[in-house]
Each structure stands twice: as structure tokens, then as C-alpha cells.
Amino acid sequence: MEQGKIDRINMLARKSKAEGLTEAERKEQALLRQEFLADIRRNLRAQLDQIDVVNADGTTENLGEKYGNKEAN
């Protein structure tokens, strides 16, 4: 997510606490938050897919391959 959108999320949060938001601003804030959370989930999934686990028998398996590199919805 680009920095401008993150700045907008923070600005809307500050405005919400200080004076409240209009209906349009609340909808914008909800959409930006959903996009932000989707990016976090996608990044976390990519990191987890890179983890290799060494089993007790000495074999190594990649979690991304084991669980199919499923894309988070």
C-alpha cells in the first residue's frame, strides 16, 4: 500500500477522534482499512510460504508447498 493511503487512514482516524466523520469519510475509511488488512494478510502469507520445517525424521518440507500457496481472500 502506498504511503499516501496510509497517511489518509491516519488522518481519518485523527479526525474521527477529534470531531467525527461524515458518512462519505466513514465509507472511505472502511475501504482503506480493508485494503490495508488485505495487504498485511498477503504479505504474511508470502512470508509463511517461505518457511521450511525440519521433521523429526530429518526431512524438510516447505509450508507453502504443503498447504498449496493458498491466496488469502
N, C-alpha and C positions, 0 to 999 in steps of 0.2 A: 504494500500500500504506500502510495507516495506521501511525502511529509505534509503536503498541503491538506490532504484529507484528515490526517491525524491532528493537525493544528485546528481544523474545523471541528472535529469531535471534542477537543479540549475546550474550544471557545464556547460551543453549545453547552457543555457541562457547566462551565463557569456561569454562563448566562442563566441557565436553569436554576442554579442555586441562588443567584442574586435577585433575579426579577421574574423568572418564569419564561416559558417558551410559547410561541404561537403554535397553532396546530400544524402548520407547514414545517416549522422548525422541528417539532417533535417527530414528524414523519421522516424528515431528513436525517435526524439524529439516529432513529431506529435503523434506517437503511445503511448509514455509515457504520454503525456498530455491528450489524450483520456482516457487512463486507470485511470489517476488521477481524471479527471472530473466524470467518471462513479462511482468511489468510493465515491466522495463527494455527488453525487446525491443519491446513495444508502443509505449513512449514514443519509442524510437529510430526505429522505423518511421514514426511520426507526424511526427517532425522531418524525416526524409529525404524524406517525401512532399511536404513544403513547399518543397523546393529546386527552383529554376529554373536550367536550364543554357542558356547562350547558345552556339549553334552557330557554326561558322566562317562560315556564310553569313548570320549576323545574326539568325536565327530563335531564338525562345525556346521551350523545351519544359520542362514540369513533369515531374519524375521520378515523382511519384505517378500522374499521368495516363499516362505512358509505360509504367510497369510495373504498372498496374492497381490501385493501392492494396491490394495483397495483404496479408492479415492473417497475421501470423506465428503458427505453430502452437506 
